[in-house]
């Protein structure tokens, strides 16, 4: 198996939360305005990294005690890279294959640790040249390791199926049964050596649609100035667009909305061409590799049945009356005659300030996660007390939040904590990732420990669901309760309904391309507009401008990815519901899920834990929770 850093894809997944901007944990578009108070600190007031107290910093020395230790590990990895060549042409016996896999694991782990450490040091202070250089050095090492071990998978796949079956059944290779089973499954879609070499050479060309869109969207596209709340003209940007949509001033919201889509509309022919090229590229690869469709090719890597995708769309369709009911409630709470698309992010309740210090956030989160049992809470406290978390913003620190780490050391969490509700949920979310990694890593061997992106958001979102349940149950202030319910309802709207609508759009446009139909700007806009009408219902004025929204979604260049947000949220909501209703039996199943890492196919891991994503049931359970949230909101508005 070629070396792939098992941490890099996970960091990417955790950085791209539901939302439209590709940045480190952008503010999700499902986040209500009233949820992000911040301790506003000017750059002049931010401490330098050296001034941050030890208790607020993560302990990266637990990974490497000194630069000397890092250098020694780097030298060892270089030696392992040279040794990899000794196995080329020998992988036709169990002893040789086992020795090769062991070296591959050792090299993979060492390279991962070197990269993760260097990158996290750089994230502490992105302006520090020492760690910029170290990060580049580690990244280059990963490329060298990948090249050195790239022969492994093709060599194994060139063996007859009977030989692969023999290896899979061999007790000597029991640690690699799942790896070999996966390789056998992939064999049907691997081409000849010459064809694979040709496809590898066009790899850079295949990235062109995404790269062109990225340059247009991030560098060349300029938005006009609009009037802000104080009447002054402000330049509209990707970064401040959602803030304008969250304005209490409806004219500001409408002005920002129209300005954004008028700007994209001027580029509709170019952007339609890039998106169409990306779709056609996917169709090309699916046909060359003998997949029935692009959708099935995209799901094949995680061995996800097509029904998981279609069930999500069908079940959400059945639940659209709930979405329409929420839109009706949103119209009532905003006190407007008509609800427009630019009203979707407007605050529904008066600003309700919840000042929550980091120490309070830790305590409240721990209380909220009590249903997960003593063992989980013990590990959570260990993370609180032993340098897992980098807490506050400092000068030049990376923005956003993530959980990361490398096998063999405890996980780490980067935060930029502010004393508010959103930051407390971020803590709960990232510690969900961290404990998932902790349980997987301490239960399984390196190769099987890394869970897939399909599973990554489940543990983090389960924590959020349990924390929300706790906060709602203990709240006695109607205003606070409405604030919390609004926050939760908008998560359902943004993460389940909105992402499913995106997923359905992707499915339609790929089917059209596969059937040889056109994807003109008019086609794309018409499909997208009709989906908005379907999802938002008759109580929403679906403004014509929204037909251009497809043009600003970067996720459409990472095809058939966004559905994972909706399935992950649904699976998490289902887990939380079972844990709260059943107690210990459900907790035991859930901890089993956390300990399963990537030791089986994602769908099987969830199913064993009591969440069958091949059925509509988890999505229905999530929708029943959404219905309860709406009912509680309606009661409070009477």
N, C-alpha and C positions, 0 to 999 in steps of 0.2 A: 504494500500500500504506500503510495507516495506520501512523503511527509506533508502534513497540513497542520499548521498551528491550530490546536483545538480551542484556543482562547479567542483568536481574532474574529471568527464568525459570531461568537457569542457577544463580544463587545459591540460589534456592529448592530446586532439585533437589539441590544439594550439601549443603544443610542438612538434608534429610529422608532420612537414611540409614535402612536397614531397622531398624525398631524401632517402638514404639507411641506415642511422645510427640512432639508437634510442637514441637521446640525446636531451637536451633542445634546441629547434630550431637549429638543425644542418644546416650548409650551404646547401641549396637545390642544387641538382644536375642540376637544370635548371638555375643556376646563372652564368653568364659569368665572366671570370677572371677579366675583367677590372672594375667590379662594386664594388670591395671591398677593396679600399684603407682603411687604418686605421690609427688613431693617435696611433702609436705604443708606448705603455708605458710599461716599464719594471715593474716587480712586486715591485721593490724597490721604484718606483715613485708613485705607486698607493696610494691614500689616505686611511687612516683607515676610517671605517664607521663614527666614531665620528667627523672626519674632513670634512665631506661632507657638503657644505653650505645648509641651510634649503631650499633655492629656488630650489635646484636640487633633493630634496627628496620628496617622496610621503608622505601624511599625514595619516598614519595609525591610528593616534589618533582620526580621524573622525569615526573609527569603534569602538575602545575602548580607552577611554581617559587615562586609567591607567591600571596597572596590577591588581589593586583592582577591577576594573570594569570587567575585564576578569574573575577573580576568582568568582565574584558574578554570572555572566552569566553561568559559569561552574556548580556552585552549583544548580542554577535553572534548568539546563538541567538534572542533576542527579535526581532531584525531579520529573521532567516530565517523566523520564525513569521508575521510580517506579509506577507512575500513569497509565502508558500504560496498565499494567496487569489488571486493573479494567475493561477494555473493552472486554477482552477475553471471548468469548461465548455469547456476547450480541448483535452482529451486524446483527440483523434481523429486526430492526425498523429504520425509518428515523431519529428520534431524537438521538438515540444511535450512528448511523453511522456518523451523522454530528458532534457530540461531539468528536468522535474518530478521524475523519479527522482533526478537528481543533487542537487537541492535537498533532497529527502527523505533521501537518504543523509547529506548534510552536516549537516542538522538532527539526524538520528538519532544520528550519531557525536558531535556536540557535546553533545547533551543527555545521552547515555550517559556521556561522560567527566565532565561536571559532577556527575552523580548518583553515580557510582562513587567519585569522589574524596571528595565530601562524606560519603558513607556510611562509607567506610573511615576517614576522620578521626574520625567519630563512634564507630566500633568501637574505636578506640584508647583512648578514654575516654568511655564512654557517658553520664557525668554532665556532660560539658562543654557548657554551654548554647550556645556559639558554633557548634559543629558540629551540635547538634540543630537549630538554626535553619537552618543552611546546607543540611542534608539535607532539611528540609521545603521549603525554597525550590527546591531542585533537583527534588524530587518534583513540586511544583506546576508547574514548568516542563515536565516530561514530560507532564503532563495537558494543558497548553495546546498542546503540540506535537501530541499525539494528536488533539485536537479540530481543530486547524488543518489537519491532513492527512487527516482521516477521509473526505473526499470521494473520495480517489484510487481505492481499490479498487471502491466501488460504481459510480463513473463508468466505469472500464475494463470492469467486468463488464456494464454496460448495453450495450456494443458487441456487434454480431453476432459469432458464432463465426468467421466468415470474416475479419473485421477483426482479431480476436485472432491467428488463424493467420498473417495478413500481418505483424503486429508480431513474432511469434515468429521468422519467417523473415528479418526485416529485419536486415542486417549492422550498421546504425547502432545497433540495440538489442541487440547481441550480449552486452553485459555484463548484460543483464536477461532473457536467454532463460529461465533457470530460474524466475525470478519470474513471468514471463508464463505459462509452462507451468503453474505451480502455480495461478495465477488461473483459467486456463481449466478446470483440473480441478475447482476449487471451484464453478464456475458452475452446475453441475447442482443444487447444494444451496443456492444463494442465492435468496431469495424476492423478491417485488416490493418496491418502495420502501416502500409503505405497511405491508406485512407485516413487513419488517425493522425499521421504526420501532416497530411495536407490540411485537416481540420485545425490542427494546432497552429499552423502558420496563418490561418485566417482569424485566429482568436482576437487579435487586436482590432481587425476590421469590424468584427461583430460588436465591439464596444462603441462604435462610432455614433449610433443614434443617441445613446445615453450621454456620451461625451458632448455631442453637439447641443443637446437639450440643456445640459448642465451649464455650458458656456453661455448660451443664450439667456437662460433663466437667471443665472447668478452674476454674470458679468455685463452682458449687453443690454438687458431689459431695464429700462428706466421708467419709473412711475411719476406722474405729475404731482404737483403740490395740491394739497386740499386744505380746507379750513378745519382747524382743531376746535376743541371745546371753548377755548378763549377767543375764538374768532380769528386768530393769527394763522397765516399760511404755513403749513408744515409739509416737508417732502415725504411722500408715502414710500415705504420700503417693505421688503419681505418681513423684516423684523418687527415693524410697528403696526402692520395691517390688522392683526388680531386684536391688538390693543384698541384700535379705532372701532372695530366691530363690537367691542365690549363697552363702548362709551354709553353713558346714560342719555346722551344727546342723539336723538334719532337722525337728525340731519347729518351729523358727523358720520354715523354708521352708513347711511345711504350714500354719502359722498365717497367714502373709502371703497365701498362695494362697487359702485359704478366705475370709479377710476381704475380699479384693478382689472375688471373684466373688459373695459374699453381698451386698456393697454394690451391685454392678451389677444383681444379680437384683431388688433392691427397686425399681429404676427401669426394669425391662425393658419395661413397656408404653409408657412415654414414649420410650425410646431406639428401640424397634422402630418406633414411629410416625415418628420423625425419619428413620430409615434407609429405611423404606418410602416416605416422601415424597420422599427423594432419588432413589430408584430410579424412582419414577413420574415425577418431573421429567425424568429422562434419557429415559424412554420417550416422553414428550411431545415433547421436542426431536428425537429421532431420527425420529419419525413426521412432524412438521411439516416437517423438512428432507429428507424422502424417503430416509432410509437404511434398509437392510433390517433392521438391529437396532442396539441401543445399542452393542454390542461393535464393530460395523463403523464406527459413527459415531466412536467413541473412537479407533480405529486410523487413521481416514481422514486426520487432520491430518498424520501422519508417513508416510502412504502405506504402512502396514504391512499385508501380507496377513493375512487372518484365520488362515491356516495357521500363522503364527508363534506365535500364541496357543494354538491347539489342539495344535500339535506339542509345545509346551512341556509342557502338561498330560499329553498322552499319553505322552511320553518319560519324564517324571518318574514316571508310573504304572508304567512298565516297570522303572524303577530303584528302586521302593519296597523290594524285598528288600534292597538295600544300606542303606537307612535303617533297616529292621528289624534288620539285622545290627549296625548301629552302636548301636541301642538295647540290644541284647543285650550288647554290649561295655560300654556305659555302666553297665548293671546290674552286670556283673562287677566293673568298676573301682570302683564305689561300694560294693560288698560288701553289697547289699541283697537281700532275698528277693523283693521286688516293686519294679518301677520305676514311680513315679507321675509325673504331669504336673509336680508341684512339684520333681522331681529333675532336670529338664532343664537347669537352669543351675548345678547344684551342681558345685564344682570336682572334676575327675577325678583330679588329681594333687596331691601336696603342694605348697604354695606354693614356687615356684622363682623366686628373685629374679634378675632380669637388670637390672643397673644399666648403662644406656647413655646416656652424655652426648650432648648435641646434636652435638658435633664427631664423636664416634664414630658416631652415627646417620647423619650425612652420608657418612662414609667407607664404612660397611657398606652403605648403600643404593646408593652408587655402584658398589661391588664387585658387588652383587647384580644391577645393571642392565647390567653389562658385555656380556651377550649382545645388547643393542640397538645396539651399535656405537659407534665413536669420535665420530661427529657428535652422537648423542644425549647421550653423556657430556659432550661439550664444552658443549652448551647447559645441561645440568644443573649443571655447575660454574659457568657464567655466572650461573645463578640463585642458587647458593650465595654467590657472591662480590659480587654487584652489587645488593644491596638489594631482592631479590624477597620476602624472608621476614621476617615479624614473629614473633619466636621465642617469647618467654616471657610468662607472665601478668604483668600489672601491675594496679594498682588501677583498678577500673571498666572493664577491658578486656572486650570481648565474649567469651563462653565459646565452646568448641568449636573448629572448624577449617574453613577453606574456601579455595578458590582463586577469584580474581576478577580483574577488570581491565577495561580498555577497549581497543578496537582502536586501534592506533597507538602504544601504549606496551607495555612488557613486562608479562606477567602478575604478579600478586601472590599471596602465600600467607599467611594468618593461621593461626598455631599458638598453642597454650598448652602448650608442650613440658614434659613430665616425663621424668625419666631412666629410661624403661622401654621394653619391647618394643612396647606399644601405640602410644606416641608415635613410635617409629621407623617403624612401619607407616603411621601417619598422615602422616608426612613423605613417604614413598614414594607414598602415595595422592594427596596434594594436589599433589606435583610432577608426577605423571602427568597430572592435569588441566591444570596450568600449561604443561607442554610440548606438550600437545595444542593448547591455545590459541595458544602461540607458533608452532608449525608451521603451523597454519591461518591465523593472522593474517599471517605473513610470506610465505605462498604465495598467498593469495587476496585479492581486493578485499573491502571491508567487507561488502557485502550477502551474499556467499557464505561468509564466514569462520565465522559462528556455527553450531556443530554443534547437533544436537537433543538433547533430554534422553534420547532412546532410546540415543544414542551416548555420552552424557556419562560414564557410569560405566565404560566399557570400558577406556579408557587408564589410569585410576587403578587399576583392579583388576588389569590386566595387570602393572603395576609390583609390586603386592603379591604376585601369584603368582610372579613371577621372584625377588623377594626371599626368599619362603618357600622356594623350591627351593634357592637358594644357602645359606640357613641350615641346611636339613636335610642338605644334602650335606657341609657342613663340620663339622657337629656330631658329636662323639665321645662326649659324655656322654649315657647312656641317659635320664637324668632330664630333661635339657634337651630331648632329641629328643622325648620323650613330651609335654612341655609344648608344644612347637611343633606337634606333630601334633594335639593336642587343640584348640589354637587354630584350626588349619586345618579340622579336621573340623566344628567348630561353625560356621564360616563357611558351609560347604556346607549344614549343617542349617538355619541361620537364613536364608541368602540365597537358596538354590535351593529347598529343600523347603518351608520355611515360607511364603515369598512365593508360591510356586506354589499352595499350599493356599489362601492368601488369594485368589489369582486365580481359582481354581476356584469358590470360594464366591461371588465376585462374578458369575461367569458363570451359575451356577445360579439365584441370586436374581433376576437380570435376565430370564432366560428365563422364570421363573415369572410375573413381572409381565407380560411381553409376551404370555403365554398366558392372562392374566386370572385367575391363581391368587392366593391370599392370601399375605401375608407377616406372619403373626402372630408374637408372641414365641416361641410354641411351634414354629412352622414354622422360624424362623431358628435356634433352638437345636438342633432336630433335625437340620437340614442340617449345621450346624457340628460337632455331636458326631460324626455319621457320618463326616465327612471326617477328623476326628482319629483315629478308629478305623482308617480306611483308611491314613492316612499313617504312623502310629506302630507299627502291627502288634500281634501277639498278646503280645509280651513286655512291652508297656507297659500298665499299668493306666490306662485313660483315665477319669480321675475325672469324675464327673457335673458337677462345678462348671465344667469347661472349656467346657461348652455355652454359657456366657455370654460367652466371650471376644470374640465378634463385636461385643459392645456397647462395647468399649473401644478399637477400632481406628480412629483418625481417618482413615487412608488410604481407608477405604470411602466417604468423602464426596468423594474425588477419584477417581472411578470408573475402573477398568481402568488403573490407574497402576502398581500394585505389581509386575506381571509384568516390568516393565523392570529391576527389580533382579535377577531370576532370569536373564533373557536377557543382561543386561550382564555378569553374573558368568560365565555359560556362554561367551559370546563371548570374554571376557578369558582364561579358562582355556584355551580352544581356541587363541587367539593365542600364549599363553605356551608351550603344548605344541609348536606348530609352530616357534616361534623356537628353542626348546631342541633340537629334533630335526633341523631342516633348516638352521639357521644363516642365512647371508646372503640366500638367496632369500626366506625368510619375513620377515626383518628389513626387506628392501626393500618387501615388500608392506605390512608394518605401518606403516612410515614414510609410505607412500603414503596409508594410512588417516588418519594424523595430519594430513597435509597437505590432506585433502579437505574439512575443515570441514563446511559444509552446502551444498556445491556440487551435490549430487545427493540423491536419496532415501536415507535411512539404510540401508535394506536393500541398495541397490545399492553403496553405499560399502563396507559390510562384505563383500559378495560379491566385489567386485574385489580385496579384500585377502586373500581366501581363507577367509572365514567366511560360509557360507550359512545365515542364520537361518531361511530358509523350509523348510529341511530339518532333520531331527532330529539330524544329525551333530554340530554343536557341543555340544549338550546331552549326547549320548552320550560325546563326548570329555571333557567336564567330569566325567561320572559315572565314567569310567575312572580319572581322577585321584583322585576320592573313594574309589574301591575300593582304589587303591594306598595311600592314607592309612590306611584301615581295616586293610589287611593289615600295614602297618608297625606299627601300634598293637598288633595281635594278636600279632605276633612279640615285641614288647617285654614283653608280659604273660605269656609262656610261662615 
